[in-house]
Amino acid sequence: MTNLHERYRATRALTERLCEPLETEDYVVQPRAEVSPPKWHLAHTTWFFETFLLSHIPSYTAYNSNFPRLFNSYYKTQGEHWIQGERGQLSRPTVKEIYRYRHHVDAAINDNADRFDPEMLKILETGIHHEQQHQELLLMDIKAILAINPEMPAYLNTPVAPSDQIPLAYLPIEGGIHRFGVNPEDGFSFCNETPNHQRLLNDFSLANRPVTNGEYLAFIEDGGYSEPFLWKSDGWNWLQASGVRWPLYWHKESWHKESWHKESWHKESWHNESGHKGSGEWREYTLHGDMPLDLHAPVCHLSWYEADAYACWAKARLPDEFELELAIDRQHANQDAGNNDFFRHDTLTPRLDTHHRPAPNSGFYSLAGNLWEWTASPYVSYPKYQRPAGAFGEYNQKFMANQMVLRGGCIATSGDHFRATYRNFFFPHQRWAFTGLRLARDV
């Protein structure tokens, strides 16, 4: 229990440290339905421990009887919950009150730690990983909140070293029958990673690094967003309805933002002062502020539709999730993945570094811990999957429809949270996450 309790304290402390650069006003903004206010994340992760752990201790008294409705996310088994897209409507409870709530629950966890039986310890560990998931979401949401401001304020006022130029190469990987996923008894995993099972993979080749900004810019300049042949039908319809023409948070330095609704970052309604299409150098808003586009850095904040269209244009394809799991596992990339210090100067925007290899003799770069990489795999359950009983049965299985799998972790993934078997998932149109792509080819 000691190590687990130390992890609990460290995880809870990191969440609060991630909020330290924020002003109070930043905690309550919700620019889009998929983006939750930071104070909601602080409260929801606390609600998780209170609801699924402390409520089973007879001596514990709930902090506030209204909080379950406000801070339950989607657990229908736990009663009504506030609509996700309306979380930013609530100015109360205040940020100060949310911190008091967190500290109340933390004290109760500490006071009752000796009473936790093995089942409760499993819940505690799940809650830790759940909060680490929300740390990623917190940073993604903070970026969206700050980016919508015309002043484009920085989250961290620290310099970012430019990426190294790494030539693109395709490295062969031998296929065959391999085992994927985990068994629940093998250590912590989310249920969507289970059970361990066999699959046959054909030989394939995988790009040594993610697609870069410069390569994606070539796709844009070649008319990639205007050629329907490159796009899935749903993707083309989304493209026409949304007006997307470049990655989220890209812009030209001479452009002026005239409207701030939905995803106006990419609207063609941006103009310079003379009313003509913008000119000048491409720039990108990052958590370190607005800066010139680093052409050698991995392209970030793409939808699955965009990633798939680019792969078609590049005469390649997206890898499936098992090809990426095999590559990550074989290269031992999971041992060097994730972020153990979120406040190093170079960690909160994706970049490529010639020294960042999963192993000394590996030809791969940034296989894990840089960007969540889109795959060609739909988010479905594994063969013989067993849905957990009770409320935890809602954690993953209910989302196994119309979403796509991502692999590899990202700059906002804690090092002790990532595994080679980790499956993330988003809808194919979503772009605010730290998402990119790596190409694959058949051999």
RACORQUI-V873941 format. One record per pair of residues at least 12 apart in sequence whose ideal C-beta (glycine too) atoms are under 10 Angstrom apart, sorted by sequence separation. I is the first residue (numbers start at 1). GAP is how many residues later the second one is. If there is no record, write none. Layout:
i = <I/I>
gap = <GAP/GAP>
This chain:
i = <26/27/28/50/68/69/70/143/181/182/183/184/228/257/258/281/282/353/385/408/26/27/50/55/68/69/142/180/181/182/183/226/257/258/282/284/352/353/356/387/407/409/27/50/73/181/182/183/225/251/255/256/257/286/304/352/356/407/408/410/24/27/47/109/180/181/248/250/251/255/256/284/351/381/385/407/409/22/47/51/71/139/180/181/249/250/254/255/256/284/285/350/381/406/407/408/22/46/50/51/70/179/180/181/248/249/254/255/256/284/353/379/380/406/407/50/109/179/180/181/225/247/248/252/254/255/352/405/406/19/179/180/225/226/243/244/246/247/251/253/254/256/350/351/381/405/406/18/19/47/51/70/178/179/225/242/243/246/252/254/265/336/350/379/380/404/405/406/43/46/47/50/51/177/178/180/224/225/242/243/244/245/336/337/350/379/380/403/404/405/412/413/19/70/71/177/178/224/244/245/254/255/256/336/347/378/379/403/404/412/15/18/19/44/47/48/52/70/176/177/178/243/244/245/254/255/335/336/378/379/380/402/403/404/410/411/18/43/47/48/51/175/176/177/242/243/244/254/255/333/334/335/378/379/403/404/410/46/47/48/175/176/220/242/243/245/252/253/254/255/333/378/379/380/400/402/403/409/410/15/16/44/45/47/52/67/175/176/220/243/252/253/254/331/332/333/336/378/379/399/402/404/410/15/43/44/48/51/66/71/174/175/176/219/220/251/252/253/254/331/332/377/378/379/396/399/403/406/408/43/44/45/47/51/173/174/175/252/253/255/330/331/376/377/399/406/408/42/44/64/174/175/217/251/252/253/254/330/333/337/340/375/376/377/396/406/12/15/40/41/67/71/173/174/216/217/220/252/253/328/331/332/336/337/338/339/374/375/377/406/408/15/40/47/67/172/173/216/251/252/327/331/333/336/337/338/339/374/375/404/406/407/39/172/173/250/251/330/331/333/336/337/373/374/375/12/40/64/171/172/173/217/250/251/331/333/334/335/336/337/372/373/374/375/11/12/47/63/67/170/171/172/213/216/249/250/251/330/333/334/372/373/374/170/171/247/249/250/266/327/332/333/334/371/372/373/64/169/170/171/246/248/249/265/328/331/332/333/372/373/12/36/44/63/64/169/170/171/213/247/248/249/253/327/330/331/371/372/373/63/169/170/246/329/370/371/372/63/168/169/251/253/328/368/369/370/371/372/64/168/169/253/327/328/367/368/369/370/371/372/8/63/167/168/225/249/252/327/328/367/368/369/370/372/382/40/62/63/166/167/168/251/366/367/368/369/44/61/62/166/168/250/324/369/370/40/43/166/168/249/324/369/379/60/63/164/328/368/379/380/41/163/166/247/369/377/379/40/61/165/168/378/379/36/39/40/60/375/377/379/35/36/39/59/60/163/165/250/300/301/324/369/375/33/34/35/37/40/43/54/163/250/300/324/325/368/372/374/375/378/33/34/36/37/39/50/54/57/60/163/249/250/298/299/300/324/368/373/33/35/36/37/39/43/46/53/57/59/60/247/248/249/297/298/321/323/368/372/374/32/33/35/37/42/46/49/59/246/247/248/297/298/321/322/323/324/367/372/30/33/39/43/44/47/50/54/57/247/248/297/298/319/321/323/368/372/374/30/33/39/43/46/50/53/54/57/246/247/248/294/296/297/318/319/320/321/322/30/32/39/42/43/46/49/53/56/59/246/247/294/296/318/319/320/321/30/31/38/39/41/42/45/46/48/49/54/73/88/133/288/294/318/319/320/321/30/37/39/40/43/46/47/50/54/57/244/248/288/291/294/318/319/320/321/28/29/30/39/42/43/46/49/50/53/56/57/129/244/247/317/318/28/30/38/39/42/45/46/49/56/128/129/130/246/287/288/289/350/351/28/56/73/129/242/244/287/288/350/372/374/28/122/125/126/220/244/286/287/349/371/372/373/374/375/28/53/56/57/125/242/286/311/348/371/372/373/374/375/28/56/126/239/285/286/310/347/348/370/371/372/373/374/376/126/217/238/284/286/311/346/347/371/372/373/375/28/54/122/239/307/308/370/371/373/27/28/53/56/238/239/298/307/371/27/52/53/214/235/237/238/298/306/307/308/370/26/213/235/236/302/305/307/342/24/25/53/234/235/239/300/301/304/339/342/366/24/27/52/53/213/234/235/300/303/304/337/338/339/367/24/51/52/232/235/298/299/300/302/304/337/338/339/342/366/22/53/232/235/236/297/298/337/338/339/365/49/52/53/231/235/297/334/338/339/340/341/364/48/49/52/231/298/333/334/338/339/340/19/51/217/230/232/333/337/338/339/340/49/50/216/218/231/232/337/338/48/49/52/217/230/231/337/338/339/48/49/214/216/230/328/336/338/339/19/213/214/215/219/229/230/232/325/327/328/335/337/338/46/49/213/214/215/225/228/230/231/324/327/328/334/337/338/45/48/49/212/213/214/216/217/224/227/230/231/324/325/336/337/16/45/48/212/213/214/215/216/229/230/321/322/324/325/335/337/212/213/215/216/225/229/230/321/323/324/334/338/350/45/46/212/213/214/224/227/320/321/322/333/334/335/337/349/350/16/44/45/48/212/213/216/224/227/318/321/334/348/350/15/16/44/45/209/210/211/212/213/219/320/333/334/45/210/211/224/319/332/334/42/45/209/210/224/331/12/41/44/45/210/216/219/220/223/224/328/329/330/12/211/216/219/222/328/329/42/45/218/219/328/329/12/13/41/44/45/327/328/12/40/41/216/219/325/326/328/215/218/219/325/41/42/211/218/308/324/325/9/12/40/41/152/216/307/325/8/36/40/41/215/216/325/38/152/211/215/304/305/307/9/38/41/211/304/321/8/9/36/38/40/41/147/303/304/8/35/36/147/304/321/34/38/211/321/5/36/37/38/144/321/5/8/35/36/37/143/144/152/211/34/35/143/150/34/35/38/150/207/5/35/36/37/149/4/32/35/36/148/207/31/34/35/150/206/300/2/5/30/149/205/300/327/1/4/29/32/148/207/1/29/31/32/35/148/204/206/327/30/31/205/324/1/12/27/29/30/31/148/204/323/5/8/11/12/15/18/22/26/29/31/32/148/204/324/4/7/8/11/14/15/18/28/29/31/148/206/323/4/7/10/11/14/17/27/31/147/205/206/319/5/8/9/11/12/15/19/26/29/144/201/204/318/319/1/4/8/11/15/18/22/25/26/29/206/308/318/319/320/4/7/11/14/18/21/144/199/201/202/206/307/316/318/319/7/200/201/204/304/306/316/317/318/319/1/5/8/11/15/19/22/26/199/204/303/304/305/306/314/316/317/4/11/18/22/201/287/303/304/305/315/316/317/7/21/201/206/287/303/304/305/306/314/316/317/160/199/303/304/305/311/315/316/26/160/199/303/304/310/311/314/160/302/303/307/311/26/158/159/160/162/301/302/303/306/307/308/310/311/23/156/158/162/165/166/301/303/307/311/152/154/155/156/157/158/160/163/165/300/301/302/304/306/307/21/153/154/155/156/157/159/162/163/164/193/301/303/307/21/22/152/154/155/156/161/162/163/164/300/301/302/304/21/152/154/155/160/162/163/300/301/302/21/154/162/163/300/301/302/21/149/153/154/298/299/300/18/148/152/153/154/160/213/299/300/147/151/152/298/299/146/147/151/152/297/298/147/210/212/298/144/146/180/181/143/180/210/143/146/147/209/143/178/181/142/180/168/170/173/179/180/140/178/179/209/287/139/175/178/180/208/173/176/179/175/178/174/178/173/147/173/208/209/208/209/210/171/174/208/209/210/144/173/206/207/208/209/210/143/173/206/207/208/209/208/171/210/211/140/206/209/210/211/210/266/263/265/265/234/263/263/248/249/163/199/248/249/161/199/247/248/158/160/161/197/198/244/248/156/158/159/160/163/166/195/196/197/156/158/159/160/163/164/165/166/192/194/195/197/242/244/248/156/158/160/163/164/166/192/194/195/196/197/241/247/156/158/160/162/163/164/165/192/193/195/242/247/158/161/162/163/164/166/191/192/194/195/238/239/156/160/163/164/171/173/191/194/195/238/156/161/164/171/193/194/155/156/170/171/192/235/169/191/194/234/235/169/191/234/191/232/191/190/210/166/139/166/164/181/191/180/181/184/190/191/136/139/163/192/193/135/181/184/191/192/143/190/191/192/132/143/190/191/135/192/192/139/192/216/216/213/212/215/196/211/193/210/211/193/194/210/211/188/193/210/211/31/32/33/188/190/192/193/209/210/31/32/189/192/193/207/208/209/31/32/188/190/192/207/208/31/187/189/190/192/206/207/31/189/190/192/206/207/189/190/205/206/207/186/205/206/136/204/205/182/204/205/182/204/205/182/203/204/180/181/182/202/203/180/202/181/126/130/21/126/173/175/123/126/143/170/172/174/122/140/142/170/173/139/168/170/172/139/140/136/139/170/136/138/136/137/136/135/136/135/136/133/135/132/133/132/133/136/132/135/131/132/132/133/129/132/147/128/131/132/129/144/128/129/136/144/128/143/143/133/141/143/140/129/140/139/140/137/139/140/137/136/136/77/78/77/75/76/77/75/77/78/75/77/75/76/75/74/75/73/74/21/76/20/75/18/74/17/18/74/17/14/14/52/52/51/52/34/34/18/34/34/35/34/34/14/32/31/11/10/11/10/11/7/7>
gap = <12/12/12/12/12/12/12/12/12/12/12/12/12/12/12/12/12/12/12/12/13/13/13/13/13/13/13/13/13/13/13/13/13/13/13/13/13/13/13/13/13/13/14/14/14/14/14/14/14/14/14/14/14/14/14/14/14/14/14/14/15/15/15/15/15/15/15/15/15/15/15/15/15/15/15/15/15/16/16/16/16/16/16/16/16/16/16/16/16/16/16/16/16/16/16/16/17/17/17/17/17/17/17/17/17/17/17/17/17/17/17/17/17/17/17/18/18/18/18/18/18/18/18/18/18/18/18/18/18/19/19/19/19/19/19/19/19/19/19/19/19/19/19/19/19/19/19/20/20/20/20/20/20/20/20/20/20/20/20/20/20/20/20/20/20/20/20/20/21/21/21/21/21/21/21/21/21/21/21/21/21/21/21/21/21/21/21/21/21/21/21/21/22/22/22/22/22/22/22/22/22/22/22/22/22/22/22/22/22/22/23/23/23/23/23/23/23/23/23/23/23/23/23/23/23/23/23/23/23/23/23/23/23/23/23/23/24/24/24/24/24/24/24/24/24/24/24/24/24/24/24/24/24/24/24/24/24/25/25/25/25/25/25/25/25/25/25/25/25/25/25/25/25/25/25/25/25/25/25/26/26/26/26/26/26/26/26/26/26/26/26/26/26/26/26/26/26/26/26/26/26/26/26/27/27/27/27/27/27/27/27/27/27/27/27/27/27/27/27/27/27/27/27/27/27/27/27/27/27/28/28/28/28/28/28/28/28/28/28/28/28/28/28/28/28/28/28/29/29/29/29/29/29/29/29/29/29/29/29/29/29/29/29/29/29/29/30/30/30/30/30/30/30/30/30/30/30/30/30/30/30/30/30/30/30/30/30/30/30/30/30/31/31/31/31/31/31/31/31/31/31/31/31/31/31/31/31/31/31/31/31/31/32/32/32/32/32/32/32/32/32/32/32/32/32/33/33/33/33/33/33/33/33/33/33/33/33/33/33/33/33/33/33/33/34/34/34/34/34/34/34/34/34/34/34/34/34/34/34/34/34/34/34/35/35/35/35/35/35/35/35/35/35/35/35/35/36/36/36/36/36/36/36/36/36/36/36/36/36/36/37/37/37/37/37/37/37/37/37/37/37/37/37/37/37/37/37/37/37/38/38/38/38/38/38/38/38/39/39/39/39/39/39/39/39/39/39/39/40/40/40/40/40/40/40/40/40/40/40/40/41/41/41/41/41/41/41/41/41/41/41/41/41/41/41/42/42/42/42/42/42/42/42/42/42/42/43/43/43/43/43/43/43/43/43/44/44/44/44/44/44/44/44/45/45/45/45/45/45/45/46/46/46/46/46/46/46/47/47/47/47/47/47/48/48/48/48/48/48/48/49/49/49/49/49/49/49/49/49/49/49/49/49/50/50/50/50/50/50/50/50/50/50/50/50/50/50/50/50/50/51/51/51/51/51/51/51/51/51/51/51/51/51/51/51/51/51/51/52/52/52/52/52/52/52/52/52/52/52/52/52/52/52/52/52/52/52/52/52/53/53/53/53/53/53/53/53/53/53/53/53/53/53/53/53/53/53/53/54/54/54/54/54/54/54/54/54/54/54/54/54/54/54/54/54/54/54/55/55/55/55/55/55/55/55/55/55/55/55/55/55/55/55/55/55/55/55/56/56/56/56/56/56/56/56/56/56/56/56/56/56/56/56/56/56/57/57/57/57/57/57/57/57/57/57/57/57/57/57/57/57/57/57/57/57/58/58/58/58/58/58/58/58/58/58/58/58/58/58/58/58/58/58/58/59/59/59/59/59/59/59/59/59/59/59/59/59/59/59/59/59/60/60/60/60/60/60/60/60/60/60/60/60/60/60/60/60/60/60/61/61/61/61/61/61/61/61/61/61/61/62/62/62/62/62/62/62/62/62/62/62/62/62/62/63/63/63/63/63/63/63/63/63/63/63/63/63/63/64/64/64/64/64/64/64/64/64/64/64/64/64/64/64/65/65/65/65/65/65/65/65/65/65/65/65/66/66/66/66/66/66/66/66/66/67/67/67/67/67/67/67/67/67/68/68/68/68/68/68/68/68/68/68/68/68/69/69/69/69/69/69/69/69/70/70/70/70/70/70/70/70/70/70/70/70/71/71/71/71/71/71/71/71/71/71/71/71/71/71/72/72/72/72/72/72/72/72/72/72/72/72/72/72/72/73/73/73/73/73/73/73/73/73/73/73/74/74/74/74/74/74/74/74/74/74/74/74/75/75/75/75/75/75/75/75/75/75/76/76/76/76/76/76/76/76/76/76/77/77/77/77/77/77/77/77/78/78/78/78/78/78/78/78/78/79/79/79/79/79/79/79/79/79/80/80/80/80/80/80/80/80/80/80/80/80/80/80/81/81/81/81/81/81/81/81/81/81/81/81/81/81/81/82/82/82/82/82/82/82/82/82/82/82/82/82/82/82/82/83/83/83/83/83/83/83/83/83/83/83/83/83/83/83/83/84/84/84/84/84/84/84/84/84/84/84/84/84/85/85/85/85/85/85/85/85/85/85/85/85/85/85/85/85/86/86/86/86/86/86/86/86/86/86/86/86/86/86/87/87/87/87/87/87/87/87/87/87/87/87/87/88/88/88/88/88/88/88/89/89/89/89/89/89/90/90/90/90/90/90/90/90/90/90/90/90/90/91/91/91/91/91/91/91/92/92/92/92/92/92/93/93/93/93/93/93/93/94/94/94/94/94/94/94/94/95/95/95/95/96/96/96/96/96/96/96/97/97/97/97/97/97/97/97/98/98/98/98/98/98/98/99/99/99/99/99/99/99/100/100/100/100/100/100/101/101/101/101/101/101/101/101/101/102/102/102/102/102/102/103/103/103/103/104/104/104/104/104/104/105/105/105/105/105/105/105/105/105/106/106/106/106/107/107/107/107/107/108/108/108/108/108/109/109/109/109/109/109/110/110/110/110/110/110/111/111/111/111/111/111/111/112/112/112/112/112/112/113/113/113/113/113/113/113/113/113/114/114/114/114/115/115/115/115/115/115/115/115/115/116/116/116/116/116/116/116/116/116/116/116/116/116/116/117/117/117/117/117/117/117/117/117/117/117/117/117/118/118/118/118/118/118/118/118/118/118/118/118/119/119/119/119/119/119/119/119/119/119/119/119/119/119/120/120/120/120/120/120/120/120/120/120/120/120/120/120/120/121/121/121/121/121/121/121/121/121/121/121/121/121/121/121/122/122/122/122/122/122/122/122/122/122/123/123/123/123/123/123/123/123/123/123/123/123/123/123/123/123/123/124/124/124/124/124/124/124/124/124/124/124/124/125/125/125/125/125/125/125/125/125/125/125/125/126/126/126/126/126/126/126/126/127/127/127/127/127/127/127/127/128/128/128/128/128/129/129/129/129/129/129/129/129/129/129/129/129/129/130/130/130/130/130/130/130/130/130/130/131/131/131/131/131/131/131/131/131/131/131/131/131/131/131/132/132/132/132/132/132/132/132/132/132/132/132/132/132/133/133/133/133/133/133/133/133/133/133/133/133/133/133/134/134/134/134/134/134/134/134/134/134/135/135/135/135/135/135/135/136/136/136/136/136/136/136/137/137/137/137/137/137/137/137/137/138/138/138/138/138/139/139/139/139/139/139/140/140/140/140/141/141/141/141/142/142/142/143/143/143/143/144/144/144/145/145/146/146/146/146/146/147/147/147/147/147/148/148/148/149/149/150/150/150/151/151/152/152/153/154/154/154/154/155/155/155/156/156/156/156/156/157/157/157/157/157/157/157/158/158/158/158/158/158/159/160/160/160/161/161/161/161/162/163/165/166/166/167/168/168/169/182/182/183/183/183/183/184/184/184/184/185/185/185/185/185/185/185/186/186/186/186/186/186/186/186/186/187/187/187/187/187/187/187/187/187/187/187/187/187/187/187/188/188/188/188/188/188/188/188/188/188/188/188/188/189/189/189/189/189/189/189/189/189/189/189/189/190/190/190/190/190/190/190/190/190/190/190/190/191/191/191/191/191/191/191/191/191/191/192/192/192/192/192/192/193/193/193/193/193/193/194/194/194/194/194/195/195/195/196/196/197/198/198/199/200/200/201/201/201/202/202/202/202/202/203/203/203/203/203/204/204/204/204/204/205/205/205/205/206/206/206/206/207/207/208/209/213/220/221/223/224/224/225/225/226/226/226/227/227/227/227/228/228/228/228/229/229/229/229/229/229/229/229/229/230/230/230/230/230/230/230/230/231/231/231/231/231/231/231/232/232/232/232/232/232/232/233/233/233/233/233/233/234/234/234/234/234/235/235/235/236/236/236/237/237/237/238/238/238/239/239/239/240/240/240/240/240/241/241/242/262/265/266/266/267/268/269/269/269/269/269/269/270/270/270/270/270/271/271/271/271/272/272/273/273/273/274/274/275/275/276/277/277/278/278/279/279/280/280/281/281/281/282/282/283/283/284/284/285/285/285/286/286/286/287/287/288/288/288/288/289/289/290/291/291/291/292/293/293/294/294/295/295/295/296/297/298/313/313/314/315/315/315/316/316/316/317/317/318/318/319/320/320/321/321/322/322/323/323/324/324/325/325/325/326/328/329/338/339/340/340/392/393/394/396/397/397/398/399/400/400/401/403/404/405/406/406/407/409>
